[in-house]
Amino acid sequence: MRFLMASVFSLFLSSAAFAWVPAYNYQLNGNTAAVTFWNNTPFTVFCQGYVMGQVQNGATVNTWFADWVGPMQYRTAYVYANYPFYFVNAWTNVNCQ
């Protein structure tokens, strides 16, 4: 019985430590880059990551975020560039647990 309980506990512990990449979408609007990501699971998850954007002169700016996301909900993370620069590219690194 003790072996069975230890096996079940280790199964749940290993699945709880697993990080996954959620579905996300980019939006570039002049000097604002936004990344919207969804929690398409029935569980509340903790997501964290970076949003990075590249302006027309080649410089990159980034921001870090961390937030709890409820089941079937979304969050949006933003990064901003100062005028007269505007974004030409954006990317992200988001992990949820």
A tleap script that builds the chain and sets N, CA, C and O, in Angstrom:
source leaprc.protein.ff14SB
mol = sequence {
  NMET ARG PHE LEU MET ALA SER VAL PHE SER
  LEU PHE LEU SER SER ALA ALA PHE ALA TRP
  VAL PRO ALA TYR ASN TYR GLN LEU ASN GLY
  ASN THR ALA ALA VAL THR PHE TRP ASN ASN
  THR PRO PHE THR VAL PHE CYS GLN GLY TYR
  VAL MET GLY GLN VAL GLN ASN GLY ALA THR
  VAL ASN THR TRP PHE ALA ASP TRP VAL GLY
  PRO MET GLN TYR ARG THR ALA TYR VAL TYR
  ALA ASN TYR PRO PHE TYR PHE VAL ASN ALA
  TRP THR ASN VAL ASN CYS CGLN
}
set mol.1.N position { 0.816 -1.187 0.000 }
set mol.1.CA position { 0.000 0.000 0.000 }
set mol.1.C position { 0.870 1.266 0.000 }
set mol.1.O position { 0.563 2.241 -0.686 }
set mol.2.N position { 1.930 1.234 0.759 }
set mol.2.CA position { 2.824 2.375 0.817 }
set mol.2.C position { 3.460 2.643 -0.554 }
set mol.2.O position { 3.615 3.795 -0.958 }
set mol.3.N position { 3.824 1.568 -1.264 }
set mol.3.CA position { 4.410 1.712 -2.591 }
set mol.3.C position { 3.408 2.326 -3.563 }
set mol.3.O position { 3.771 3.169 -4.383 }
set mol.4.N position { 2.138 1.901 -3.473 }
set mol.4.CA position { 1.099 2.446 -4.342 }
set mol.4.C position { 0.903 3.940 -4.082 }
set mol.4.O position { 0.803 4.721 -5.028 }
set mol.5.N position { 0.847 4.341 -2.829 }
set mol.5.CA position { 0.682 5.767 -2.500 }
set mol.5.C position { 1.888 6.584 -2.955 }
set mol.5.O position { 1.718 7.699 -3.447 }
set mol.6.N position { 3.080 6.066 -2.804 }
set mol.6.CA position { 4.278 6.769 -3.260 }
set mol.6.C position { 4.275 6.899 -4.768 }
set mol.6.O position { 4.695 7.932 -5.292 }
set mol.7.N position { 3.822 5.898 -5.474 }
set mol.7.CA position { 3.764 5.954 -6.941 }
set mol.7.C position { 2.770 6.998 -7.407 }
set mol.7.O position { 3.065 7.772 -8.318 }
set mol.8.N position { 1.596 7.030 -6.793 }
set mol.8.CA position { 0.574 8.012 -7.169 }
set mol.8.C position { 1.061 9.422 -6.855 }
set mol.8.O position { 0.882 10.327 -7.671 }
set mol.9.N position { 1.670 9.627 -5.698 }
set mol.9.CA position { 2.181 10.940 -5.320 }
set mol.9.C position { 3.251 11.421 -6.290 }
set mol.9.O position { 3.242 12.585 -6.691 }
set mol.10.N position { 4.168 10.545 -6.670 }
set mol.10.CA position { 5.224 10.945 -7.597 }
set mol.10.C position { 4.661 11.244 -8.980 }
set mol.10.O position { 5.201 12.092 -9.690 }
set mol.11.N position { 3.599 10.574 -9.374 }
set mol.11.CA position { 2.957 10.863 -10.661 }
set mol.11.C position { 2.368 12.266 -10.660 }
set mol.11.O position { 2.559 13.021 -11.614 }
set mol.12.N position { 1.649 12.623 -9.591 }
set mol.12.CA position { 1.075 13.959 -9.502 }
set mol.12.C position { 2.135 15.037 -9.347 }
set mol.12.O position { 1.993 16.121 -9.913 }
set mol.13.N position { 3.170 14.770 -8.611 }
set mol.13.CA position { 4.235 15.737 -8.425 }
set mol.13.C position { 4.956 16.028 -9.734 }
set mol.13.O position { 5.254 17.186 -10.029 }
set mol.14.N position { 5.240 15.004 -10.518 }
set mol.14.CA position { 5.940 15.226 -11.777 }
set mol.14.C position { 5.057 15.932 -12.793 }
set mol.14.O position { 5.560 16.726 -13.587 }
set mol.15.N position { 3.755 15.668 -12.792 }
set mol.15.CA position { 2.879 16.354 -13.741 }
set mol.15.C position { 2.643 17.798 -13.326 }
set mol.15.O position { 2.390 18.639 -14.189 }
set mol.16.N position { 2.718 18.119 -12.028 }
set mol.16.CA position { 2.518 19.491 -11.568 }
set mol.16.C position { 3.728 20.364 -11.877 }
set mol.16.O position { 3.584 21.581 -11.998 }
set mol.17.N position { 4.897 19.786 -12.005 }
set mol.17.CA position { 6.104 20.552 -12.280 }
set mol.17.C position { 6.321 20.776 -13.777 }
set mol.17.O position { 7.285 21.438 -14.163 }
set mol.18.N position { 5.471 20.253 -14.597 }
set mol.18.CA position { 5.626 20.350 -16.047 }
set mol.18.C position { 5.243 21.742 -16.536 }
set mol.18.O position { 4.171 22.243 -16.196 }
set mol.19.N position { 6.089 22.358 -17.314 }
set mol.19.CA position { 5.802 23.661 -17.921 }
set mol.19.C position { 5.477 23.467 -19.389 }
set mol.19.O position { 6.081 22.626 -20.055 }
set mol.20.N position { 4.520 24.242 -19.902 }
set mol.20.CA position { 4.115 24.127 -21.301 }
set mol.20.C position { 3.980 25.523 -21.893 }
set mol.20.O position { 3.835 26.513 -21.174 }
set mol.21.N position { 4.031 25.577 -23.210 }
set mol.21.CA position { 3.927 26.846 -23.934 }
set mol.21.C position { 2.479 27.015 -24.386 }
set mol.21.O position { 1.967 26.177 -25.128 }
set mol.22.N position { 1.812 28.081 -23.953 }
set mol.22.CA position { 0.411 28.277 -24.330 }
set mol.22.C position { 0.283 28.818 -25.754 }
set mol.22.O position { 1.266 29.249 -26.357 }
set mol.23.N position { -0.928 28.791 -26.275 }
set mol.23.CA position { -1.209 29.402 -27.579 }
set mol.23.C position { -1.168 30.920 -27.416 }
set mol.23.O position { -1.682 31.455 -26.433 }
set mol.24.N position { -0.560 31.610 -28.373 }
set mol.24.CA position { -0.464 33.061 -28.272 }
set mol.24.C position { -0.565 33.710 -29.642 }
set mol.24.O position { -0.472 33.044 -30.674 }
set mol.25.N position { -0.759 35.041 -29.630 }
set mol.25.CA position { -0.945 35.827 -30.836 }
set mol.25.C position { -0.240 37.171 -30.652 }
set mol.25.O position { -0.283 37.760 -29.572 }
set mol.26.N position { 0.418 37.658 -31.731 }
set mol.26.CA position { 1.117 38.952 -31.707 }
set mol.26.C position { 0.256 40.030 -32.330 }
set mol.26.O position { -0.560 39.767 -33.214 }
set mol.27.N position { 0.455 41.255 -31.850 }
set mol.27.CA position { -0.140 42.431 -32.467 }
set mol.27.C position { 0.884 43.553 -32.446 }
set mol.27.O position { 1.352 43.950 -31.379 }
set mol.28.N position { 1.232 44.062 -33.613 }
set mol.28.CA position { 2.139 45.209 -33.726 }
set mol.28.C position { 1.324 46.412 -34.151 }
set mol.28.O position { 0.606 46.364 -35.150 }
set mol.29.N position { 1.434 47.499 -33.386 }
set mol.29.CA position { 0.674 48.695 -33.700 }
set mol.29.C position { 1.569 49.910 -33.446 }
set mol.29.O position { 1.521 50.516 -32.376 }
set mol.30.N position { 2.379 50.253 -34.437 }
set mol.30.CA position { 3.266 51.399 -34.296 }
set mol.30.C position { 4.298 51.186 -33.209 }
set mol.30.O position { 5.204 50.366 -33.361 }
set mol.31.N position { 4.171 51.922 -32.106 }
set mol.31.CA position { 5.159 51.799 -31.035 }
set mol.31.C position { 4.699 50.877 -29.903 }
set mol.31.O position { 5.250 50.937 -28.803 }
set mol.32.N position { 3.714 50.039 -30.148 }
set mol.32.CA position { 3.233 49.069 -29.163 }
set mol.32.C position { 3.249 47.673 -29.763 }
set mol.32.O position { 2.744 47.456 -30.865 }
set mol.33.N position { 3.830 46.731 -29.038 }
set mol.33.CA position { 3.772 45.313 -29.425 }
set mol.33.C position { 3.068 44.575 -28.287 }
set mol.33.O position { 3.436 44.719 -27.121 }
set mol.34.N position { 2.066 43.794 -28.632 }
set mol.34.CA position { 1.281 43.077 -27.631 }
set mol.34.C position { 1.271 41.591 -27.961 }
set mol.34.O position { 1.188 41.203 -29.126 }
set mol.35.N position { 1.358 40.767 -26.924 }
set mol.35.CA position { 1.254 39.320 -27.061 }
set mol.35.C position { 0.104 38.871 -26.161 }
set mol.35.O position { 0.121 39.107 -24.953 }
set mol.36.N position { -0.892 38.224 -26.761 }
set mol.36.CA position { -2.024 37.685 -26.023 }
set mol.36.C position { -1.883 36.181 -25.977 }
set mol.36.O position { -1.712 35.543 -27.016 }
set mol.37.N position { -1.950 35.599 -24.783 }
set mol.37.CA position { -1.836 34.150 -24.656 }
set mol.37.C position { -3.028 33.618 -23.875 }
set mol.37.O position { -3.579 34.300 -23.011 }
set mol.38.N position { -3.418 32.371 -24.200 }
set mol.38.CA position { -4.619 31.756 -23.665 }
set mol.38.C position { -4.293 30.561 -22.783 }
set mol.38.O position { -3.341 29.825 -23.039 }
set mol.39.N position { -5.083 30.382 -21.758 }
set mol.39.CA position { -5.052 29.177 -20.938 }
set mol.39.C position { -6.239 28.321 -21.385 }
set mol.39.O position { -7.367 28.551 -20.948 }
set mol.40.N position { -5.999 27.364 -22.227 }
set mol.40.CA position { -7.081 26.528 -22.752 }
set mol.40.C position { -7.222 25.226 -21.960 }
set mol.40.O position { -7.655 24.210 -22.504 }
set mol.41.N position { -6.857 25.260 -20.683 }
set mol.41.CA position { -7.010 24.101 -19.807 }
set mol.41.C position { -8.097 24.403 -18.777 }
set mol.41.O position { -8.470 25.563 -18.602 }
set mol.42.N position { -8.602 23.393 -18.102 }
set mol.42.CA position { -9.616 23.643 -17.057 }
set mol.42.C position { -9.007 23.997 -15.696 }
set mol.42.O position { -9.710 23.950 -14.687 }
set mol.43.N position { -7.731 24.347 -15.646 }
set mol.43.CA position { -7.038 24.635 -14.399 }
set mol.43.C position { -6.503 26.062 -14.396 }
set mol.43.O position { -6.200 26.614 -15.454 }
set mol.44.N position { -6.387 26.659 -13.219 }
set mol.44.CA position { -5.710 27.943 -13.079 }
set mol.44.C position { -4.211 27.684 -13.133 }
set mol.44.O position { -3.697 26.826 -12.415 }
set mol.45.N position { -3.508 28.430 -13.989 }
set mol.45.CA position { -2.074 28.204 -14.185 }
set mol.45.C position { -1.304 29.497 -13.906 }
set mol.45.O position { -1.860 30.594 -13.955 }
set mol.46.N position { -0.030 29.340 -13.617 }
set mol.46.CA position { 0.873 30.469 -13.412 }
set mol.46.C position { 1.750 30.593 -14.651 }
set mol.46.O position { 2.481 29.663 -14.990 }
set mol.47.N position { 1.683 31.740 -15.330 }
set mol.47.CA position { 2.455 31.956 -16.554 }
set mol.47.C position { 3.459 33.086 -16.322 }
set mol.47.O position { 3.179 34.058 -15.620 }
set mol.48.N position { 4.627 32.931 -16.925 }
set mol.48.CA position { 5.645 33.970 -16.872 }
set mol.48.C position { 6.465 33.911 -18.148 }
set mol.48.O position { 6.527 32.886 -18.828 }
set mol.49.N position { 7.091 35.038 -18.455 }
set mol.49.CA position { 7.914 35.060 -19.652 }
set mol.49.C position { 8.332 36.463 -20.040 }
set mol.49.O position { 8.185 37.413 -19.271 }
set mol.50.N position { 8.855 36.571 -21.248 }
set mol.50.CA position { 9.345 37.829 -21.809 }
set mol.50.C position { 8.597 38.142 -23.089 }
set mol.50.O position { 8.200 37.242 -23.830 }
set mol.51.N position { 8.410 39.433 -23.341 }
set mol.51.CA position { 7.940 39.925 -24.629 }
set mol.51.C position { 9.026 40.838 -25.148 }
set mol.51.O position { 9.448 41.768 -24.461 }
set mol.52.N position { 9.483 40.574 -26.370 }
set mol.52.CA position { 10.555 41.363 -26.954 }
set mol.52.C position { 10.102 41.956 -28.285 }
set mol.52.O position { 9.330 41.341 -29.021 }
set mol.53.N position { 10.581 43.130 -28.577 }
set mol.53.CA position { 10.269 43.776 -29.841 }
set mol.53.C position { 11.505 44.434 -30.420 }
set mol.53.O position { 12.386 44.889 -29.689 }
set mol.54.N position { 11.560 44.479 -31.752 }
set mol.54.CA position { 12.686 45.101 -32.450 }
set mol.54.C position { 12.175 46.316 -33.204 }
set mol.54.O position { 11.205 46.227 -33.957 }
set mol.55.N position { 12.833 47.459 -32.997 }
set mol.55.CA position { 12.450 48.688 -33.686 }
set mol.55.C position { 13.214 48.810 -34.997 }
set mol.55.O position { 14.117 48.018 -35.269 }
set mol.56.N position { 12.852 49.806 -35.813 }
set mol.56.CA position { 13.378 49.892 -37.178 }
set mol.56.C position { 14.879 50.132 -37.247 }
set mol.56.O position { 15.486 49.852 -38.281 }
set mol.57.N position { 15.506 50.643 -36.179 }
set mol.57.CA position { 16.954 50.844 -36.240 }
set mol.57.C position { 17.729 49.634 -35.734 }
set mol.57.O position { 18.958 49.675 -35.677 }
set mol.58.N position { 17.029 48.546 -35.362 }
set mol.58.CA position { 17.683 47.317 -34.953 }
set mol.58.C position { 17.758 47.099 -33.453 }
set mol.58.O position { 18.094 46.002 -33.006 }
set mol.59.N position { 17.458 48.108 -32.678 }
set mol.59.CA position { 17.491 47.955 -31.220 }
set mol.59.C position { 16.316 47.095 -30.758 }
set mol.59.O position { 15.257 47.082 -31.386 }
set mol.60.N position { 16.517 46.376 -29.650 }
set mol.60.CA position { 15.434 45.560 -29.104 }
set mol.60.C position { 15.077 46.060 -27.709 }
set mol.60.O position { 15.933 46.514 -26.951 }
set mol.61.N position { 13.812 45.965 -27.399 }
set mol.61.CA position { 13.304 46.290 -26.070 }
set mol.61.C position { 12.524 45.087 -25.573 }
set mol.61.O position { 11.955 44.337 -26.366 }
set mol.62.N position { 12.497 44.902 -24.253 }
set mol.62.CA position { 11.770 43.751 -23.728 }
set mol.62.C position { 11.112 44.093 -22.409 }
set mol.62.O position { 11.404 45.113 -21.785 }
set mol.63.N position { 10.216 43.211 -22.003 }
set mol.63.CA position { 9.543 43.315 -20.722 }
set mol.63.C position { 9.318 41.917 -20.176 }
set mol.63.O position { 9.200 40.954 -20.935 }
set mol.64.N position { 9.259 41.812 -18.859 }
set mol.64.CA position { 9.021 40.538 -18.193 }
set mol.64.C position { 7.666 40.605 -17.509 }
set mol.64.O position { 7.279 41.655 -16.996 }
set mol.65.N position { 6.939 39.486 -17.497 }
set mol.65.CA position { 5.650 39.450 -16.825 }
set mol.65.C position { 5.494 38.120 -16.095 }
set mol.65.O position { 6.166 37.140 -16.416 }
set mol.66.N position { 4.611 38.102 -15.123 }
set mol.66.CA position { 4.242 36.891 -14.389 }
set mol.66.C position { 2.827 37.110 -13.867 }
set mol.66.O position { 2.534 38.147 -13.271 }
set mol.67.N position { 1.943 36.127 -14.095 }
set mol.67.CA position { 0.555 36.306 -13.700 }
set mol.67.C position { -0.150 34.957 -13.629 }
set mol.67.O position { 0.222 34.013 -14.325 }
set mol.68.N position { -1.169 34.880 -12.781 }
set mol.68.CA position { -2.037 33.714 -12.726 }
set mol.68.C position { -3.121 33.903 -13.781 }
set mol.68.O position { -3.683 34.989 -13.919 }
set mol.69.N position { -3.410 32.836 -14.524 }
set mol.69.CA position { -4.422 32.892 -15.574 }
set mol.69.C position { -5.461 31.825 -15.268 }
set mol.69.O position { -5.133 30.647 -15.125 }
set mol.70.N position { -6.696 32.241 -15.172 }
set mol.70.CA position { -7.787 31.322 -14.859 }
set mol.70.C position { -8.103 30.402 -16.028 }
set mol.70.O position { -7.603 30.599 -17.135 }
set mol.71.N position { -8.935 29.397 -15.778 }
set mol.71.CA position { -9.289 28.466 -16.855 }
set mol.71.C position { -10.063 29.166 -17.967 }
set mol.71.O position { -10.985 29.941 -17.711 }
set mol.72.N position { -9.672 28.878 -19.197 }
set mol.72.CA position { -10.297 29.418 -20.405 }
set mol.72.C position { -10.269 30.947 -20.444 }
set mol.72.O position { -11.190 31.570 -20.973 }
set mol.73.N position { -9.226 31.549 -19.891 }
set mol.73.CA position { -9.059 33.000 -19.925 }
set mol.73.C position { -7.764 33.348 -20.638 }
set mol.73.O position { -6.970 32.467 -20.970 }
set mol.74.N position { -7.555 34.641 -20.873 }
set mol.74.CA position { -6.347 35.097 -21.561 }
set mol.74.C position { -5.747 36.286 -20.831 }
set mol.74.O position { -6.402 36.944 -20.023 }
set mol.75.N position { -4.488 36.542 -21.137 }
set mol.75.CA position { -3.777 37.724 -20.641 }
set mol.75.C position { -3.024 38.337 -21.815 }
set mol.75.O position { -2.670 37.650 -22.774 }
set mol.76.N position { -2.790 39.635 -21.721 }
set mol.76.CA position { -2.043 40.346 -22.749 }
set mol.76.C position { -0.862 41.045 -22.094 }
set mol.76.O position { -1.021 41.730 -21.083 }
set mol.77.N position { 0.325 40.872 -22.672 }
set mol.77.CA position { 1.535 41.537 -22.204 }
set mol.77.C position { 1.984 42.521 -23.280 }
set mol.77.O position { 1.927 42.214 -24.471 }
set mol.78.N position { 2.423 43.689 -22.864 }
set mol.78.CA position { 2.792 44.763 -23.792 }
set mol.78.C position { 4.250 45.142 -23.631 }
set mol.78.O position { 4.837 44.993 -22.560 }
set mol.79.N position { 4.823 45.638 -24.723 }
set mol.79.CA position { 6.122 46.286 -24.698 }
set mol.79.C position { 5.998 47.536 -25.575 }
set mol.79.O position { 5.348 47.508 -26.620 }
set mol.80.N position { 6.626 48.625 -25.141 }
set mol.80.CA position { 6.462 49.918 -25.809 }
set mol.80.C position { 7.795 50.460 -26.297 }
set mol.80.O position { 8.835 50.244 -25.675 }
set mol.81.N position { 7.748 51.167 -27.418 }
set mol.81.CA position { 8.901 51.896 -27.945 }
set mol.81.C position { 8.564 53.385 -27.924 }
set mol.81.O position { 7.405 53.767 -28.084 }
set mol.82.N position { 9.570 54.213 -27.727 }
set mol.82.CA position { 9.357 55.664 -27.697 }
set mol.82.C position { 9.345 56.230 -29.101 }
set mol.82.O position { 10.038 55.736 -29.990 }
set mol.83.N position { 8.531 57.294 -29.295 }
set mol.83.CA position { 8.503 58.001 -30.564 }
set mol.83.C position { 9.890 58.584 -30.825 }
set mol.83.O position { 10.496 59.096 -29.884 }
set mol.84.N position { 10.412 58.540 -32.005 }
set mol.84.CA position { 9.890 58.239 -33.334 }
set mol.84.C position { 10.100 56.788 -33.766 }
set mol.84.O position { 9.934 56.478 -34.946 }
set mol.85.N position { 10.454 55.909 -32.865 }
set mol.85.CA position { 10.711 54.521 -33.238 }
set mol.85.C position { 9.416 53.715 -33.239 }
set mol.85.O position { 8.502 53.986 -32.460 }
set mol.86.N position { 9.351 52.731 -34.112 }
set mol.86.CA position { 8.200 51.843 -34.203 }
set mol.86.C position { 8.696 50.411 -34.374 }
set mol.86.O position { 9.806 50.184 -34.853 }
set mol.87.N position { 7.874 49.459 -33.982 }
set mol.87.CA position { 8.254 48.052 -34.038 }
set mol.87.C position { 8.131 47.488 -35.442 }
set mol.87.O position { 7.179 47.781 -36.165 }
set mol.88.N position { 9.117 46.670 -35.818 }
set mol.88.CA position { 9.076 45.941 -37.082 }
set mol.88.C position { 8.975 44.440 -36.853 }
set mol.88.O position { 8.668 43.692 -37.781 }
set mol.89.N position { 9.234 43.985 -35.605 }
set mol.89.CA position { 9.181 42.562 -35.293 }
set mol.89.C position { 8.948 42.408 -33.794 }
set mol.89.O position { 9.324 43.271 -33.001 }
set mol.90.N position { 8.320 41.289 -33.420 }
set mol.90.CA position { 8.117 40.984 -32.008 }
set mol.90.C position { 8.154 39.478 -31.823 }
set mol.90.O position { 7.810 38.723 -32.732 }
set mol.91.N position { 8.576 39.044 -30.636 }
set mol.91.CA position { 8.567 37.620 -30.312 }
set mol.91.C position { 8.425 37.477 -28.802 }
set mol.91.O position { 8.538 38.450 -28.056 }
set mol.92.N position { 8.177 36.252 -28.371 }
set mol.92.CA position { 7.929 36.024 -26.957 }
set mol.92.C position { 8.487 34.691 -26.506 }
set mol.92.O position { 8.779 33.811 -27.316 }
set mol.93.N position { 8.630 34.561 -25.201 }
set mol.93.CA position { 8.983 33.302 -24.552 }
set mol.93.C position { 8.081 33.190 -23.335 }
set mol.93.O position { 8.350 33.806 -22.303 }
set mol.94.N position { 7.002 32.402 -23.446 }
set mol.94.CA position { 6.012 32.258 -22.385 }
set mol.94.C position { 5.970 30.811 -21.957 }
set mol.94.O position { 5.903 29.916 -22.799 }
set mol.95.N position { 6.009 30.565 -20.643 }
set mol.95.CA position { 5.843 29.231 -20.082 }
set mol.95.C position { 4.804 29.276 -18.982 }
set mol.95.O position { 4.769 30.216 -18.188 }
set mol.96.N position { 3.958 28.260 -18.935 }
set mol.96.CA position { 2.921 28.161 -17.920 }
set mol.96.C position { 3.077 26.853 -17.153 }
set mol.96.O position { 3.526 25.843 -17.697 }
set mol.97.N position { 2.700 26.895 -15.890 }
set mol.97.CA position { 2.737 25.698 -15.053 }
set mol.97.C position { 1.390 25.490 -14.410 }
set mol.97.O position { 1.205 24.531 -13.661 }
savepdb mol mol.pdb
quit
